[in-house]
Amino acid sequence: MTTNNVTRFLDNRNINYKTFVLPRQKLSAEGTAKLLNVPLSIIFKSIVIERKNPGKPILAVVPGDKEVNLKALAKVLGEKKVSPATQKDAERLTKLQAGGISPLALINRGFEIVIDDSVLNQETVHISGGELGVNIRLCSQDLVDLTRASVAKISRE
């Protein structure tokens, strides 16, 4: 079993979760869903978003079968405009490799986390485990509670 900061965090809070070890490479949500043999709609991906004006970086968490609706996200955050960070900037801001960026690894790291409201339709979801090759399945409500995320409709087909 893989142990890292995310799994230790979950263990310390007695959260029920399951770790899956995947190839140590950046996988798409589709690739992850295929390897785990689960619906794409329960694979939640983390997208680092930057504000036009200075402020906390944003982590948008959306299902694998959708993309971030930047207009909806900006509206939820009270911003005029937001844009996805480049891979280089995402890695610099999170100090994590792309493909290993996890909402659970960014708790108390100054990020504003917004999860798509479709999370509430799922009993469990899969998210990155905070490093390449680690995927975690946990209860959707635990993800929302642990990250103290805002939940809003921020995705589109």
TARAQUI-V514890 format. One record per backbone hydrogen bond with DSSP energy under -1.0 kcal/mol. NH is the residue of the N-H (numbers start at 1). CO is the residue of the C=O. Records with the same first field share a line. If there is no record, write none. Layout:
NH = CO / CO
This chain:
8 = 4
9 = 5
10 = 6
11 = 7
12 = 8
14 = 11
15 = 10
18 = 137
20 = 135
22 = 133
25 = 23
32 = 28
33 = 29
34 = 30
35 = 31
36 = 32
37 = 33
38 = 33
42 = 39
43 = 40
44 = 126
45 = 62
47 = 60
49 = 58
50 = 83
52 = 81
58 = 49
59 = 112
60 = 47
61 = 114
62 = 45
64 = 40 / 43
66 = 63
67 = 156
69 = 154
70 = 68
73 = 69
74 = 70
75 = 71
76 = 72
77 = 73
79 = 74
83 = 50
85 = 48
90 = 86
91 = 87
92 = 88
93 = 89
94 = 90
95 = 91
100 = 97
109 = 106
112 = 57
114 = 59
115 = 150
116 = 61
117 = 152
119 = 116
120 = 117
121 = 118
122 = 119
125 = 138
126 = 42
127 = 136
129 = 134
134 = 131
135 = 20
136 = 127
137 = 18
138 = 125
140 = 123
143 = 139
144 = 140
145 = 141
146 = 142
147 = 143
149 = 144
150 = 113
152 = 115
154 = 152
156 = 67
